[in-house]
């Protein structure tokens, strides 16, 4: 059995010590870059829509109630949750001259861009029920397109390299471009509410007009970024391992995923991080507008833009540090440290959301970069480790099924968080028709915003503590796999 980390064909020992990762295990730079840029696609298509545009555009801009808008998002998330396992299994069983994943991703990218445009151009002059029906219909088509792109993409991420640390380096590149796209997202509201889009009747920025222009830019980026991974990427296991596999029946594959203990622990870790983060994202946005900036959405958008800039700069600066620490220790240990740091930072929002010092909120936001980095870098890398553990158990590569099973529970977390987010906003007594909210309403919003993550994030630590796939364990698993079917 070849020791993991031994010099591959012709690579000197001194070079390996400097590089840390054998040449044969490295992902070619063009593929790594294409994958990292492609990972911005779901952020642009889904995350940016939910966190920045959805509530302001349809609630503040068009007057639809936040509870109804949350209900639409819940419907779309439930639809995706049922579609993810089916597409994941279908992707695992696909055999074409282009591989398993790429045909799905090409079609998914094209349709995502088209339906994204339609979301922001609803029919005019209709009541709220017609608008909600339109959003549900176009949203279901858009969500289906996202599923056909997302499931093969994240499955492909799990099979680009067999190396424990190269997987983290791949996700570090992904995090870099995620931060850059996050910068775009942070300034997007400032752009769509800027002086370019003034309503002639009111003399104020027109959020609806601005978004209907900006959506063309986002749709173009979705198309370009979404096509890069399937056109440039390579499915490493396909030719040497997958083509010999018989197809996996859906229910049998689902049963195997259900038996995967490390996968369950990874699901639990991600579930509560996301639940605590997404459930208060709208509250954080509204607090910035109505508590810190006293209802001035344009001013609040400038603060959000600078906040995003600082977070991007901090996040990019921390990526080499997190990557270096991960190669010195286990991924699990670094994620635990990140979550603890984020808890301390989030608590400080009680002191840092102040109208007289609007930029003071940057301090806790910088601390929370830890939780975001954990999701973007380490949890996807750990998910690829779970795929190796699964292969050792089942003698099969089932990245699509594993990712879909993982994604199903992440969609459940998102669905609960979106429903919870709209619900807590409703019970605070917030009224979009009022320019200045009552002090007691703002106080309730602030308390819920701070307390909810402080309750949910610590549960993540319990799941991480029991996660078994350490660096040493993964070295054993790789040795077993290569002794059985050779190196890939």
VEXVOMI-306377 format. One record per residue (C-alpha): residue number from 1; residue in one letter; z, y, x. Coordinates in Angstrom, 1 decimal. Example, Ala and Ser with C-alpha at 12.3 -4.5 7.8 and 13.67 -1.06 7.14 Angstrom:
BEGIN
i/aa/Z/Y/X
1/a/7.8/-4.5/12.3
2/s/7.1/-1.1/13.7
//
This chain:
BEGIN
i/aa/Z/Y/X
1/x/0.0/0.0/0.0
2/x/-1.0/3.4/1.4
3/x/1.8/5.8/1.6
4/x/1.3/8.9/-0.5
5/x/0.6/11.8/1.8
6/x/-0.9/9.8/4.6
7/x/-3.9/11.3/6.3
8/x/-7.2/10.5/4.4
9/x/-10.4/9.7/6.2
10/x/-10.7/11.8/9.3
11/x/-8.2/14.5/8.3
12/x/-5.8/15.2/11.2
13/x/-2.1/14.8/10.8
14/x/-1.4/18.3/12.0
15/x/-3.9/19.7/9.5
16/x/-2.3/17.7/6.7
17/x/1.1/19.0/7.6
18/x/-0.2/22.6/7.4
19/x/-2.2/22.0/4.2
20/x/0.4/19.7/2.5
21/x/-2.2/18.0/0.3
22/x/-4.7/15.4/1.5
23/x/-8.3/16.6/1.4
24/x/-9.4/13.7/-0.9
25/x/-6.9/14.8/-3.5
26/x/-7.9/18.5/-3.6
27/x/-9.9/19.9/-6.5
28/x/-13.1/21.6/-5.3
29/x/-12.6/25.4/-5.4
30/x/-15.5/26.0/-7.9
31/x/-14.0/23.5/-10.3
32/x/-10.5/24.8/-9.9
33/x/-11.8/28.4/-10.5
34/x/-13.8/27.4/-13.6
35/x/-10.9/25.5/-15.1
36/x/-8.5/28.4/-14.4
37/x/-10.8/30.9/-16.0
38/x/-11.5/28.6/-18.9
39/x/-7.8/28.4/-19.6
40/x/-7.9/32.0/-20.8
41/x/-10.0/30.8/-23.8
42/x/-7.1/29.6/-26.0
43/x/-5.1/32.7/-25.1
44/x/-7.9/35.0/-26.2
45/x/-8.8/32.9/-29.3
46/x/-5.3/32.1/-30.6
47/x/-2.4/33.5/-28.7
48/x/-3.7/37.1/-28.5
49/x/-4.6/36.9/-32.2
50/x/-1.2/35.8/-33.3
51/x/1.0/37.9/-30.9
52/x/-0.9/41.2/-31.0
53/x/-3.5/41.5/-33.8
54/x/-2.7/39.4/-36.8
55/x/0.3/41.1/-38.4
56/x/-0.7/44.7/-37.5
57/x/-4.3/44.3/-38.6
58/x/-3.7/42.5/-41.9
59/x/-0.3/43.9/-42.7
60/x/-0.2/47.5/-41.4
61/x/-4.0/47.9/-41.6
62/x/-4.9/46.1/-44.8
63/x/-1.6/46.0/-46.6
64/x/-1.2/42.2/-46.9
65/x/2.4/41.0/-47.0
66/x/3.8/39.5/-43.8
67/x/5.1/36.4/-45.7
68/x/1.6/35.7/-47.0
69/x/0.1/36.2/-43.6
70/x/2.7/33.8/-42.1
71/x/1.8/31.3/-44.8
72/x/-1.9/31.4/-43.8
73/x/-1.0/30.8/-40.2
74/x/1.2/27.8/-41.2
75/x/-1.7/26.3/-43.1
76/x/-4.0/26.7/-40.1
77/x/-1.4/25.2/-37.7
78/x/-0.9/22.2/-40.0
79/x/-4.6/21.7/-40.2
80/x/-4.8/21.7/-36.4
81/x/-1.8/19.4/-36.1
82/x/-3.7/16.7/-38.1
83/x/-6.9/17.3/-36.3
84/x/-5.6/17.1/-32.8
85/x/-4.8/13.4/-32.6
86/x/-8.1/12.5/-34.2
87/x/-10.1/14.6/-31.7
88/x/-8.0/13.5/-28.8
89/x/-8.6/9.8/-29.6
90/x/-12.3/10.5/-30.2
91/x/-12.5/12.3/-26.9
92/x/-10.9/9.3/-25.1
93/x/-13.4/6.9/-26.6
94/x/-16.6/9.0/-26.1
95/x/-19.1/7.6/-23.6
96/x/-22.0/9.8/-22.7
97/x/-24.1/10.7/-19.6
98/x/-22.1/14.0/-19.5
99/x/-18.7/12.3/-19.7
100/x/-16.0/12.2/-22.4
101/x/-14.9/15.8/-22.6
102/x/-17.8/18.1/-21.9
103/x/-19.9/17.7/-25.1
104/x/-17.0/18.6/-27.3
105/x/-16.1/21.7/-25.3
106/x/-19.7/23.1/-25.3
107/x/-19.9/22.9/-29.1
108/x/-16.3/24.1/-29.5
109/x/-16.8/27.2/-27.4
110/x/-19.9/28.3/-29.4
111/x/-18.4/27.9/-32.8
112/x/-15.1/29.5/-31.7
113/x/-16.9/32.7/-30.8
114/x/-18.8/32.8/-34.1
115/x/-15.8/32.2/-36.4
116/x/-13.6/34.6/-34.4
117/x/-16.0/37.4/-35.3
118/x/-15.8/36.5/-39.0
119/x/-12.0/36.5/-39.1
120/x/-12.0/40.3/-38.4
121/x/-14.7/41.1/-40.9
122/x/-13.2/40.1/-44.3
123/x/-14.9/41.1/-47.6
124/x/-14.0/44.7/-48.6
125/x/-12.8/45.9/-52.0
126/x/-11.0/42.7/-53.1
127/x/-7.4/42.0/-54.0
128/x/-4.9/40.2/-51.7
129/x/-5.6/36.8/-53.2
130/x/-9.3/36.9/-52.4
131/x/-8.5/38.1/-48.9
132/x/-6.0/35.3/-48.3
133/x/-8.6/32.8/-49.6
134/x/-11.1/34.2/-47.2
135/x/-8.7/34.0/-44.3
136/x/-7.8/30.4/-45.1
137/x/-11.5/29.3/-45.3
138/x/-12.7/31.0/-42.2
139/x/-9.5/30.2/-40.4
140/x/-9.9/26.5/-41.1
141/x/-13.4/26.5/-39.6
142/x/-12.1/28.5/-36.6
143/x/-9.1/26.2/-36.1
144/x/-11.4/23.1/-36.2
145/x/-13.6/24.7/-33.5
146/x/-10.5/25.4/-31.4
147/x/-9.4/21.7/-31.7
148/x/-12.8/20.5/-30.5
149/x/-12.4/22.6/-27.4
150/x/-8.7/22.5/-26.7
151/x/-8.1/18.7/-26.9
152/x/-10.8/17.7/-24.4
153/x/-10.0/20.7/-22.2
154/x/-6.3/19.9/-21.8
155/x/-7.2/16.2/-21.4
156/x/-9.6/17.1/-18.6
157/x/-6.9/19.1/-16.9
158/x/-4.8/15.9/-16.6
159/x/-7.5/14.0/-14.7
160/x/-8.8/16.5/-12.1
161/x/-6.5/15.2/-9.4
162/x/-4.0/12.4/-8.8
163/x/-1.8/14.5/-6.5
164/x/1.7/15.6/-7.7
165/x/1.5/19.0/-5.9
166/x/-2.3/19.7/-6.4
167/x/-1.6/19.5/-10.1
168/x/0.9/22.4/-9.8
169/x/-1.5/24.4/-7.6
170/x/-4.2/24.0/-10.2
171/x/-1.8/25.3/-12.8
172/x/-0.9/28.2/-10.5
173/x/-4.5/29.3/-10.5
174/x/-4.5/28.9/-14.2
175/x/-1.4/31.0/-14.5
176/x/-3.0/33.7/-12.3
177/x/-5.9/34.1/-14.7
178/x/-3.5/33.8/-17.6
179/x/-1.6/36.8/-16.3
180/x/-4.9/38.7/-16.0
181/x/-5.9/37.9/-19.5
182/x/-2.3/38.8/-20.6
183/x/-3.0/42.2/-19.1
184/x/-6.0/42.6/-21.3
185/x/-3.9/41.5/-24.2
186/x/-1.2/44.0/-23.4
187/x/-3.5/46.9/-23.4
188/x/-5.6/45.7/-26.3
189/x/-3.6/47.4/-29.0
190/x/-3.6/50.6/-27.1
191/x/-7.4/50.4/-27.1
192/x/-7.9/49.6/-30.7
193/x/-5.5/52.3/-31.8
194/x/-7.0/54.9/-29.3
195/x/-8.9/58.1/-29.9
196/x/-12.2/56.3/-30.0
197/x/-11.4/55.0/-33.5
198/x/-10.2/58.0/-35.5
199/x/-10.2/57.8/-39.3
200/x/-12.1/60.9/-40.6
201/x/-10.0/61.0/-43.7
202/x/-6.5/60.9/-42.0
203/x/-7.3/62.2/-38.6
204/x/-5.3/59.3/-37.1
205/x/-6.4/56.2/-35.2
206/x/-8.0/53.5/-37.4
207/x/-6.6/50.1/-36.5
208/x/-9.0/48.2/-38.6
209/x/-12.1/50.0/-37.2
210/x/-10.8/49.5/-33.7
211/x/-10.2/45.8/-34.1
212/x/-13.6/45.3/-35.7
213/x/-15.2/46.7/-32.6
214/x/-12.9/45.0/-30.1
215/x/-13.4/41.5/-31.6
216/x/-17.0/41.5/-30.3
217/x/-15.7/41.8/-26.7
218/x/-13.1/39.0/-27.3
219/x/-15.7/36.8/-28.9
220/x/-18.1/37.2/-25.8
221/x/-15.2/36.3/-23.4
222/x/-14.4/33.3/-25.5
223/x/-18.0/32.1/-25.3
224/x/-18.3/32.6/-21.5
225/x/-14.9/31.4/-20.5
226/x/-15.1/28.4/-22.8
227/x/-18.4/27.2/-21.3
228/x/-17.3/27.4/-17.7
229/x/-15.1/24.2/-17.5
230/x/-17.6/21.8/-19.2
231/x/-20.6/23.2/-17.2
232/x/-18.8/23.1/-13.8
233/x/-15.9/20.7/-14.1
234/x/-15.9/17.0/-13.2
235/x/-14.1/14.2/-15.0
236/x/-12.6/12.4/-11.9
237/x/-11.6/9.1/-13.6
238/x/-14.7/8.7/-15.8
239/x/-17.2/6.8/-13.5
240/x/-14.7/4.7/-11.6
241/x/-12.1/3.8/-14.2
242/x/-12.9/4.9/-17.8
243/x/-16.4/3.4/-18.2
244/x/-14.8/0.0/-17.8
245/x/-12.3/0.5/-20.6
246/x/-12.8/-0.8/-24.1
247/x/-12.3/1.8/-26.8
248/x/-8.8/2.5/-28.0
249/x/-8.2/2.1/-31.8
250/x/-6.6/5.2/-33.1
251/x/-3.4/3.7/-34.5
252/x/-2.8/1.5/-31.4
253/x/-3.2/4.5/-29.2
254/x/-0.8/6.5/-31.3
255/x/1.7/3.7/-31.1
256/x/1.5/3.6/-27.3
257/x/2.0/7.4/-27.1
258/x/5.0/7.1/-29.4
259/x/6.6/4.6/-26.9
260/x/6.2/7.0/-23.9
261/x/9.8/8.3/-23.2
262/x/8.9/10.9/-20.6
263/x/6.3/12.4/-23.0
264/x/9.0/12.8/-25.6
265/x/11.3/14.6/-23.2
266/x/8.4/16.9/-22.2
267/x/7.7/17.5/-25.9
268/x/11.3/18.4/-26.5
269/x/11.4/20.8/-23.6
270/x/8.2/22.6/-24.7
271/x/9.2/22.6/-28.4
272/x/12.3/24.7/-28.1
273/x/10.9/27.1/-25.5
274/x/8.0/27.9/-27.8
275/x/10.1/27.9/-31.0
276/x/12.4/30.5/-29.5
277/x/9.6/32.6/-28.1
278/x/7.0/32.7/-30.9
279/x/9.5/33.1/-33.7
280/x/10.6/36.5/-32.5
281/x/7.3/37.7/-31.0
282/x/6.4/39.8/-34.1
283/x/10.0/41.2/-34.3
284/x/9.7/42.3/-30.7
285/x/6.5/44.1/-31.4
286/x/7.9/45.8/-34.5
287/x/11.1/46.8/-32.7
288/x/9.0/48.5/-30.1
289/x/7.1/50.4/-32.8
290/x/9.9/51.3/-35.2
291/x/13.1/51.2/-33.2
292/x/12.0/52.4/-29.7
293/x/9.0/54.6/-30.7
294/x/10.2/55.6/-34.3
295/x/7.0/54.4/-36.1
296/x/4.4/55.8/-33.7
297/x/2.1/52.8/-33.3
298/x/-0.2/54.5/-30.8
299/x/2.8/55.5/-28.5
300/x/4.2/52.0/-28.9
301/x/0.9/50.5/-27.8
302/x/0.9/52.6/-24.6
303/x/4.4/51.3/-23.9
304/x/3.2/47.7/-24.6
305/x/0.3/48.3/-22.2
306/x/2.5/49.3/-19.4
307/x/4.9/46.6/-20.2
308/x/2.1/44.1/-19.9
309/x/1.0/45.6/-16.6
310/x/4.4/45.2/-15.1
311/x/4.8/41.7/-16.4
312/x/1.4/40.7/-15.0
313/x/2.2/42.2/-11.6
314/x/5.6/40.4/-11.6
315/x/4.1/37.2/-12.8
316/x/1.3/37.2/-10.2
317/x/3.8/38.1/-7.4
318/x/6.0/35.1/-8.4
319/x/3.3/32.5/-8.6
320/x/3.3/31.7/-4.8
321/x/7.1/31.6/-4.9
322/x/7.2/29.2/-7.8
323/x/4.5/27.0/-6.3
324/x/6.2/26.9/-2.9
325/x/9.5/26.0/-4.5
326/x/7.9/23.3/-6.6
327/x/6.5/21.7/-3.4
328/x/10.0/21.8/-1.8
329/x/11.8/20.5/-4.9
330/x/11.0/18.8/-8.2
331/x/9.1/20.6/-10.9
332/x/11.9/19.8/-13.3
333/x/14.5/21.7/-11.2
334/x/12.4/24.8/-11.0
335/x/11.8/24.9/-14.8
336/x/15.5/24.5/-15.4
337/x/16.2/27.5/-13.2
338/x/13.5/29.5/-15.0
339/x/14.9/28.9/-18.4
340/x/18.4/29.9/-17.3
341/x/17.0/33.1/-15.7
342/x/15.1/33.9/-19.0
343/x/18.3/33.4/-21.1
344/x/20.1/36.0/-19.0
345/x/17.2/38.4/-19.2
346/x/16.7/38.1/-23.0
347/x/20.4/38.8/-23.7
348/x/20.0/42.2/-21.9
349/x/17.6/43.4/-24.7
350/x/20.7/44.4/-26.6
351/x/21.2/47.2/-24.0
352/x/17.5/47.9/-23.2
353/x/15.9/48.6/-26.6
354/x/16.6/52.4/-26.8
355/x/14.5/55.2/-28.3
356/x/15.6/57.6/-25.5
357/x/14.4/55.2/-22.8
358/x/11.4/53.3/-24.1
359/x/10.5/51.7/-20.8
360/x/13.9/50.3/-20.2
361/x/12.7/47.2/-22.1
362/x/10.7/46.3/-19.0
363/x/13.9/45.0/-17.4
364/x/14.6/42.0/-19.7
365/x/10.8/41.4/-20.0
366/x/10.6/40.8/-16.3
367/x/13.3/38.2/-16.5
368/x/11.5/36.5/-19.3
369/x/8.4/36.0/-17.1
370/x/10.3/32.9/-16.0
371/x/9.9/31.1/-19.3
372/x/6.3/32.0/-19.6
373/x/5.6/30.8/-16.0
374/x/7.3/27.6/-16.8
375/x/4.9/26.9/-19.6
376/x/1.8/28.0/-17.8
377/x/2.5/26.3/-14.4
378/x/4.9/23.4/-14.6
379/x/4.8/21.8/-18.0
380/x/1.0/21.1/-18.0
381/x/1.4/19.8/-14.4
382/x/4.2/17.5/-15.6
383/x/2.1/16.4/-18.5
384/x/-0.5/15.1/-16.0
385/x/2.3/13.1/-14.3
386/x/3.1/11.6/-17.7
387/x/-0.6/10.4/-17.8
388/x/-0.1/8.4/-14.6
389/x/3.2/7.0/-15.9
390/x/1.3/5.9/-19.1
391/x/-1.5/4.3/-17.0
392/x/1.1/2.3/-15.1
393/x/2.4/1.0/-18.5
394/x/-0.9/0.5/-20.4
395/x/-3.6/0.0/-17.7
396/x/-5.6/2.7/-19.5
397/x/-6.4/6.4/-19.0
398/x/-5.5/8.0/-22.3
399/x/-5.3/11.7/-21.5
400/x/-6.8/12.8/-24.8
401/x/-4.4/10.8/-26.9
402/x/-1.4/11.8/-24.8
403/x/-2.3/15.5/-24.9
404/x/-3.0/15.3/-28.7
405/x/0.4/13.7/-29.3
406/x/2.0/16.4/-27.2
407/x/0.0/19.1/-28.9
408/x/0.9/17.8/-32.4
409/x/4.6/18.6/-31.8
410/x/3.7/21.9/-30.1
411/x/1.7/22.8/-33.3
412/x/4.8/21.9/-35.3
413/x/6.9/24.2/-33.1
414/x/4.3/27.0/-33.6
415/x/4.1/26.4/-37.3
416/x/7.9/26.5/-37.7
417/x/8.0/29.6/-35.5
418/x/5.3/31.4/-37.4
419/x/6.9/30.6/-40.7
420/x/10.3/31.6/-39.4
421/x/8.9/34.8/-37.9
422/x/7.4/36.0/-41.1
423/x/10.5/34.9/-43.0
424/x/13.0/36.8/-40.8
425/x/10.8/39.9/-40.9
426/x/10.8/39.7/-44.7
427/x/14.6/39.2/-45.0
428/x/15.4/42.1/-42.7
429/x/14.1/44.4/-45.4
430/x/11.2/45.7/-43.3
431/x/8.6/47.7/-45.4
432/x/5.2/48.5/-43.8
433/x/4.7/51.3/-46.3
434/x/7.6/53.3/-44.8
435/x/7.0/55.3/-41.6
436/x/10.6/55.2/-40.6
437/x/12.7/52.1/-41.3
438/x/16.4/52.3/-42.3
439/x/18.9/51.9/-39.5
440/x/20.4/48.8/-41.0
441/x/17.0/47.2/-41.2
442/x/16.4/47.9/-37.5
443/x/19.8/46.6/-36.6
444/x/19.1/43.3/-38.4
445/x/15.8/43.0/-36.6
446/x/17.4/43.6/-33.2
447/x/20.2/41.0/-33.8
448/x/17.8/38.3/-34.9
449/x/15.4/39.1/-32.1
450/x/18.1/38.6/-29.5
451/x/20.1/35.7/-31.0
452/x/17.4/33.3/-32.0
453/x/16.1/32.5/-28.5
454/x/19.6/32.3/-27.2
455/x/20.3/29.5/-29.6
456/x/17.0/27.6/-29.1
457/x/16.2/27.9/-25.4
458/x/19.4/26.1/-24.2
459/x/18.3/22.9/-26.1
460/x/15.3/22.8/-23.7
461/x/17.7/22.3/-20.8
462/x/19.1/19.1/-22.3
463/x/15.6/17.6/-22.5
464/x/14.7/18.7/-18.9
465/x/17.9/17.2/-17.5
466/x/16.9/13.7/-18.7
467/x/13.2/14.0/-17.7
468/x/12.7/11.1/-15.2
469/x/9.4/11.8/-13.4
470/x/10.7/13.2/-10.2
471/x/8.6/13.6/-7.0
472/x/10.0/10.3/-5.7
473/x/9.3/8.4/-8.9
474/x/5.7/9.8/-9.1
475/x/5.1/8.6/-5.5
476/x/6.1/5.1/-6.5
477/x/3.9/5.2/-9.6
478/x/0.9/6.3/-7.6
479/x/1.4/3.6/-5.1
480/x/1.5/1.0/-7.9
481/x/-1.7/2.3/-9.5
482/x/-3.7/2.5/-6.3
483/x/-2.6/-1.0/-5.4
484/x/-3.9/-2.2/-8.8
485/x/-7.2/-0.3/-9.1
486/x/-7.8/1.5/-5.9
487/x/-7.9/5.2/-5.1
488/x/-9.7/7.6/-7.3
//
